[in-house]
Amino acid sequence: MRKANAILLVMFVIGLPVVSRAQSGLPLLQTNDLSYLGAFRLPTATFGASRFGYGGRGLAPYHDTATGKDTLFMEGHDWDAGCVAQVEIPATLIKTNAWSELPEATVLQNFYDVADGNWASLGPTAYVAVFGMLVHNGRLIVGAASWYDASGSQTASHGVAELDLSLTNDFEGFFVLDAVAGPRSLGGYMTPIPAEWQPSFGGPVLTGNAALSIIASISAGPAASVFDPDQLGVTNPVPATTVVYYPLAHYLVWGNTTDNTWTFGSNVKGVAFPAGTRTVLFFGRQTLATEYCYGPGTDDPELHLQPTEGGTWCYDLCDQSKGGHGYPYRHYVWAYDANELVDVKNGLQEPWEVEPYLGWALREMEDAGCAGIRSAAYDPETRRVYITQAFGEQPRVDVYHIGAASSETLPPAAPDGLVVE
């Protein structure tokens, strides 16, 4: 922010045109603008090619104007990568941790391979998954990435399918987006840019992905780039403008910090840009650990940080796999000022120079220390945020509402500029 202000001052002094901030008067969202509404559950049976258990990535809200139904598209079980179904959202939500008491969603479309087997077009990658979807102008936009890409071999990120999942030859892609951020930092969560902001951002949609292994080939912090999904399959490559992105050389925060702004164990699973505000929200997981650990997970605290092949043992009651650990965890939100992202788009800042103005925990969801968020997606029509977790055999969707931005004064900032709740 300081660099952007300095550049604006220099431009003013020497008489160069200054980029105007047309939406600068809009308010910034605060913690009390996000309220928890409750949850609903997903059925446990197999529907077509997959089931909802151990799934829940790639959430995409969709209001069907023909039927009046509010629905969600989402990916199924981890073993069935790319299999997507559609459910109708129940009219009633309940605030309870008792899964059996939650209202159950109705399946509208069974699971089908959304890419019709065209996964090789992402590039010579390993295991892949759908990390984001968006219904845009009557088509289902699919953002995908490799789970583990040590060689940085992924080349494409986005494809297009019809809303009828049963069609077997309708998929187009995957296509390349031309952005500062790489393919793995593009192929994931998406959200519409409000109409009042689209001229400033130069496009209608934000897309991004972050914090998958290997961290050197993906953003080490929240990432977002602007693109037009209507150009998929029309322009090659599709122009995209990166407005926030943290390559490893420009990590948001290196290692662990006292305020947990960002750590090696953090991740990002969704983004929202509510109309009438100048806030872009990123949803994910934050760690509460005082030290980061890489290696296989263990439930034995005496093994913690003891050497083993390929790293050290990491005490983690939530994740026994080999990788980055920072138990315990919490669900988390990072809030960015959209004006600063526009500054990046206009060349006044680098994508890694912007920082969140506010961060807070989502304490209403599971708070046992795992915070296994899988996906988060925003519905601009209802101003709801839908969130799935690593819910095993009891799949559920938690729901928040983003109200009108408050007019309260922003609380005093921490020394690094971030207010942590």
C-alpha positions in Angstrom: 0.0 0.0 0.0 2.8 2.4 0.8 4.4 1.8 -2.6 1.2 2.5 -4.4 0.6 5.8 -2.5 4.2 6.8 -3.3 3.7 6.1 -7.0 0.4 8.0 -7.1 2.1 11.0 -5.4 4.9 11.0 -8.0 2.5 10.8 -10.9 0.5 13.7 -9.4 3.6 15.9 -8.9 5.0 15.4 -12.4 1.6 15.7 -14.1 1.0 12.2 -15.3 -2.5 10.8 -15.4 -3.5 9.2 -12.1 -5.6 6.1 -12.2 -8.8 6.9 -10.4 -10.3 4.6 -7.7 -14.0 4.8 -8.8 -15.2 2.5 -6.0 -13.0 3.9 -3.2 -16.0 5.1 -1.2 -17.5 1.7 -0.8 -17.1 0.2 2.7 -14.8 -2.6 3.9 -16.4 -5.7 5.4 -15.8 -6.4 9.1 -16.2 -9.6 11.1 -19.8 -8.8 12.1 -20.8 -8.6 8.4 -20.4 -12.4 8.1 -23.1 -14.4 10.0 -23.5 -18.2 10.4 -26.9 -19.5 9.1 -26.6 -23.2 9.8 -26.0 -26.4 7.8 -27.5 -29.2 5.8 -26.3 -32.7 5.1 -25.7 -34.7 1.9 -27.0 -38.2 1.3 -24.5 -41.1 1.8 -25.6 -43.4 -1.0 -23.7 -43.8 -4.3 -25.2 -41.8 -7.1 -23.9 -42.8 -10.5 -20.1 -42.7 -10.7 -19.4 -41.5 -7.1 -20.8 -40.4 -3.7 -20.5 -37.3 -1.5 -18.5 -38.9 1.4 -14.9 -37.8 1.4 -15.7 -35.3 -1.3 -17.0 -31.8 -1.5 -14.5 -29.9 -3.7 -15.3 -27.5 -6.4 -18.5 -26.0 -5.0 -20.6 -23.9 -7.5 -23.9 -22.3 -6.4 -26.6 -22.1 -9.2 -30.1 -20.7 -9.1 -32.1 -22.5 -11.8 -34.5 -19.9 -13.1 -36.6 -22.5 -14.9 -37.4 -24.4 -11.7 -36.7 -21.7 -9.1 -34.4 -24.1 -7.2 -31.2 -23.1 -5.4 -28.6 -25.7 -6.1 -25.0 -26.7 -5.7 -22.6 -28.5 -8.1 -19.7 -30.3 -6.4 -17.1 -33.0 -6.9 -17.5 -36.4 -5.3 -15.2 -38.9 -3.4 -11.5 -38.3 -3.6 -11.0 -41.6 -5.5 -13.4 -40.4 -8.2 -11.6 -37.2 -9.3 -13.6 -35.1 -11.7 -17.0 -36.8 -11.0 -19.5 -34.0 -10.3 -23.1 -34.0 -9.1 -25.8 -31.4 -8.5 -28.0 -31.1 -5.4 -31.0 -28.9 -4.4 -30.3 -26.9 -1.2 -32.9 -27.5 1.5 -35.1 -24.5 2.3 -34.3 -24.9 6.0 -30.9 -24.8 7.7 -30.1 -25.9 11.2 -27.3 -25.0 13.7 -26.2 -28.3 15.1 -23.2 -30.6 15.2 -25.6 -33.6 15.1 -25.3 -34.7 11.5 -28.5 -36.8 11.6 -30.6 -33.8 12.7 -29.6 -31.7 9.6 -32.0 -31.4 6.7 -30.9 -33.5 3.7 -30.2 -32.1 0.2 -32.0 -33.7 -2.8 -29.8 -35.1 -5.6 -30.9 -33.5 -8.9 -28.1 -35.0 -11.1 -26.0 -38.0 -10.4 -22.2 -38.0 -10.5 -20.6 -37.9 -14.0 -17.1 -37.2 -15.2 -17.4 -33.5 -15.9 -14.4 -33.5 -18.2 -15.4 -36.6 -20.2 -12.0 -38.1 -19.7 -10.0 -35.1 -21.1 -7.8 -34.8 -18.0 -4.6 -35.2 -20.0 -5.2 -31.7 -21.5 -4.1 -30.2 -18.2 -0.6 -31.3 -19.0 1.5 -34.3 -17.9 0.4 -34.1 -14.3 -0.2 -36.6 -11.5 -3.4 -36.9 -9.5 -5.8 -34.1 -10.4 -9.0 -32.7 -8.9 -11.7 -30.1 -9.5 -10.8 -27.3 -7.2 -13.4 -24.8 -8.4 -16.5 -24.4 -10.6 -18.7 -21.5 -11.6 -21.9 -21.3 -13.6 -21.3 -18.4 -16.1 -23.7 -17.5 -18.9 -25.4 -20.9 -18.9 -22.2 -23.0 -18.9 -20.3 -24.8 -16.1 -16.7 -23.4 -15.9 -14.3 -26.0 -14.4 -11.0 -25.1 -12.7 -8.7 -28.0 -12.1 -5.1 -28.6 -10.9 -2.7 -31.4 -10.1 -2.5 -32.3 -6.4 1.2 -32.8 -6.5 3.3 -31.2 -9.2 7.0 -31.3 -8.3 8.1 -30.6 -11.8 5.7 -27.8 -12.5 4.4 -29.7 -15.6 0.8 -28.5 -15.5 0.1 -26.2 -18.5 -3.7 -25.6 -18.6 -6.3 -24.9 -15.9 -9.9 -24.3 -17.1 -12.5 -26.1 -19.2 -16.2 -25.7 -20.1 -19.1 -28.1 -19.8 -22.8 -27.9 -20.3 -25.1 -27.9 -17.2 -26.4 -31.3 -18.1 -23.8 -33.5 -16.5 -25.0 -36.7 -18.3 -23.7 -35.4 -21.6 -20.6 -37.4 -22.6 -19.0 -35.3 -25.4 -19.7 -31.7 -24.4 -16.5 -30.8 -22.5 -14.1 -28.2 -24.0 -10.6 -27.8 -22.7 -8.6 -27.7 -20.7 -7.4 -24.3 -21.8 -4.4 -22.1 -21.0 -4.8 -18.8 -19.2 -2.0 -16.2 -19.8 -1.3 -14.7 -16.4 1.6 -13.9 -14.1 0.3 -16.7 -11.8 1.0 -20.2 -13.0 -1.6 -22.8 -14.0 -1.8 -24.4 -10.5 -2.4 -20.9 -9.0 -5.3 -20.4 -11.5 -7.2 -23.7 -11.7 -9.4 -23.5 -8.6 -12.0 -21.4 -6.8 -13.9 -18.7 -8.8 -16.3 -15.9 -8.1 -18.1 -13.2 -10.1 -16.7 -9.7 -9.9 -19.6 -7.2 -9.1 -20.8 -5.2 -12.1 -19.6 -1.9 -10.5 -16.1 -3.3 -10.2 -15.7 -5.0 -13.6 -14.5 -1.9 -15.5 -11.8 -1.4 -12.9 -10.7 -5.0 -12.9 -11.0 -5.4 -16.6 -13.1 -8.6 -16.5 -16.1 -10.4 -15.0 -14.5 -13.3 -12.9 -11.8 -13.9 -10.3 -10.1 -17.3 -10.3 -7.3 -18.8 -8.2 -5.8 -21.6 -6.2 -3.1 -21.8 -3.5 -1.1 -23.9 -1.0 -1.0 -27.3 -2.6 2.1 -29.5 -2.7 4.6 -28.7 -4.2 4.5 -25.1 -2.8 7.2 -24.0 -5.2 4.7 -24.4 -8.1 1.7 -22.7 -6.6 0.9 -19.5 -4.7 2.1 -19.5 -1.1 -0.8 -17.3 -0.1 -4.2 -16.2 -1.4 -4.2 -15.9 -5.2 -6.6 -14.4 -7.7 -6.5 -13.5 -11.4 -9.1 -11.8 -13.6 -10.4 -13.5 -16.7 -13.5 -13.8 -19.0 -14.8 -17.3 -19.1 -16.6 -16.6 -22.4 -13.1 -16.5 -24.0 -12.4 -20.2 -23.2 -12.2 -22.0 -26.5 -12.3 -18.7 -28.4 -9.0 -17.0 -27.6 -5.8 -19.0 -27.1 -4.3 -18.4 -24.7 -7.1 -16.7 -22.7 -5.9 -13.3 -21.3 -5.8 -13.1 -17.5 -4.6 -10.5 -15.1 -3.1 -11.6 -11.8 -4.1 -9.2 -9.0 -2.8 -11.1 -5.9 -0.3 -13.9 -5.9 2.6 -15.1 -3.7 5.3 -17.1 -5.5 7.7 -18.9 -3.1 10.3 -16.1 -3.4 7.6 -13.6 -2.2 5.8 -15.6 0.5 3.0 -13.7 2.2 4.6 -14.4 5.5 7.7 -16.7 5.8 7.3 -19.5 8.4 5.2 -18.8 11.5 4.3 -15.5 13.0 2.9 -14.5 16.4 -0.4 -13.4 14.8 -0.7 -16.3 12.3 -1.2 -14.1 9.3 -0.1 -17.0 7.2 2.0 -20.1 7.8 3.3 -23.1 5.9 0.2 -25.0 7.1 -2.3 -22.5 5.8 -4.5 -23.1 2.7 -7.1 -21.3 0.6 -10.3 -23.0 -0.7 -12.6 -20.2 -1.9 -13.2 -16.5 -2.7 -16.1 -14.1 -2.5 -16.4 -10.5 -3.8 -19.7 -9.1 -2.4 -21.4 -6.3 -4.3 -21.7 -2.9 -2.6 -18.3 -3.4 -0.8 -14.7 -3.0 -1.7 -13.7 -6.3 0.1 -12.5 -9.6 -1.5 -12.7 -12.5 1.0 -10.6 -15.6 0.8 -11.7 -18.7 2.8 -9.4 -21.4 4.0 -7.5 -22.9 6.9 -5.1 -21.4 9.4 -2.8 -23.1 11.9 -2.4 -22.5 15.6 0.9 -24.3 15.9 3.9 -22.4 17.0 6.1 -24.3 14.6 5.8 -25.8 11.2 6.6 -29.5 10.6 7.1 -31.4 7.4 6.9 -35.2 7.2 4.4 -38.0 8.1 1.7 -37.3 10.6 1.5 -39.2 13.9 -0.9 -39.3 16.8 2.0 -40.0 19.2 3.1 -36.6 20.7 6.4 -38.2 21.8 7.4 -38.7 18.2 6.8 -35.1 17.2 9.9 -33.6 15.4 11.8 -36.9 15.7 13.7 -37.7 12.5 12.3 -40.3 10.0 12.8 -41.0 6.3 11.9 -38.0 4.2 11.5 -35.5 7.1 10.4 -35.6 10.7 7.4 -37.0 12.5 4.7 -34.4 12.9 2.1 -34.6 15.7 -1.3 -34.2 14.0 -4.6 -35.7 15.1 -6.2 -34.6 11.9 -3.8 -35.7 9.1 -1.6 -38.7 9.1 -0.3 -38.2 5.6 3.2 -37.0 4.6 3.3 -33.3 4.0 3.1 -30.0 5.9 1.5 -30.0 9.3 0.6 -27.3 11.9 -1.9 -28.9 14.2 -4.2 -27.6 15.6 -6.1 -25.7 12.8 -9.0 -23.3 12.5 -11.2 -22.2 9.6 -10.2 -18.7 8.6 -11.0 -15.7 6.4 -8.5 -13.2 4.9 -10.0 -9.9 3.8 -8.4 -7.7 1.1 -9.1 -4.2 -0.1 -10.3 -4.4 -3.7 -8.7 -1.0 -4.4 -5.3 -2.5 -3.8 -6.0 -5.3 -6.2 -6.9 -2.7 -8.8 -3.6 -1.0 -8.1 -1.9 -4.3 -9.0 -3.9 -4.6 -12.2 -2.8 -1.0 -13.0 0.9 -1.7 -12.3 1.1 0.3 -9.1 2.0 -2.7 -7.0 3.3 -6.2 -7.6 0.8 -9.1 -6.9 2.8 -10.1 -3.8 3.0 -6.7 -2.3 -0.7 -6.5 -1.2 -1.7 -7.8 2.2 -5.0 -8.5 3.9 -6.4 -5.7 6.0 -8.2 -8.1 8.3 -8.3 -11.8 9.3 -10.6 -13.8 11.6 -11.5 -17.4 12.5 -14.8 -19.0 11.6 -15.6 -20.4 15.0 -19.1 -21.6 14.3 -18.1 -24.6 12.3 -16.2 -27.7 13.5 -13.7 -26.4 16.1 -12.0 -29.6 17.3 -8.7 -28.5 15.8 -9.0 -30.1 12.3 -10.7 -27.4 10.2 -10.6 -29.6 7.1 -12.2 -27.1 4.7 -12.5 -28.6 1.2 -14.2 -25.8 -0.7 -16.0 -22.5 -0.3 -18.2 -20.7 -2.9 -20.2 -17.5 -2.9 -23.7 -17.0 -4.3 -24.1 -13.3 -5.3 -27.9 -13.7 -5.5 -28.4 -14.8 -1.9 -25.1 -13.4 -0.5 -24.5 -16.9 1.0 -21.1 -18.6 1.3 -21.3 -22.4 1.1 -18.5 -24.4 2.8 -17.6 -28.1 2.8 -15.2 -29.9 5.1 -13.2 -33.2 5.1 -16.4 -34.8 6.5 -15.7 -38.5 5.9 -18.9 -40.5 5.9 -21.1 -37.7 7.2 -21.0 -35.1 4.4 -22.4 -31.7 5.2 -22.4 -28.1 3.9 -22.2 -25.1 6.3 -23.6 -21.8 5.2 -22.7 -18.2 6.1 -24.4 -14.9 5.0 -22.6 -11.8 4.0 -24.6 -8.8 5.1 -24.4 -5.2 4.0 -21.0 -3.8 4.9 -21.0 -2.0 8.2 -20.1 1.6 8.5 -18.0 1.0 11.6 -14.5 2.3 11.7 -11.8 -0.3 11.0 -10.2 -1.4 14.3 -6.6 -0.4 15.0 -4.2 -2.4 12.9 -1.6 -4.8 14.2 2.0 -3.7 13.6 2.1 -5.6 10.2 -1.2 -4.0 9.1 -3.4 -7.0 9.8 -6.1 -7.0 12.4 -6.6 -10.5 13.8 -9.7 -11.5 15.5 
